[in-house]
């Protein structure tokens, strides 16, 4: 999973992001999930707070941020839904 913050007045484009990731990253390094946050929290020593992100995982019922899933069949990042989450949990999608 990658957690990012978009520049002001920018919108996430799943198709363009897929093309960029597919072109520049090997398969093993491509984020299967992209989480969009309005602000990235830092620790007192200016490190990113990752523990809470790891604990929340990728369940759309828990996460209130925008979350996208890498759909290789559609060749784009799609909005994560409870249906996709359940399919991943049942191993219908191979990650």
Secondary structure, 3 states (H helix, E strand, C coil): CEEECCCCCCCCCHHHHHHHHHHHCCHHHCCCEEEECCCCCECCCCCECCHHHHHHCCCCCCCCCEEEEEECCCCEEEECCHHHHHHHHCCCCCC
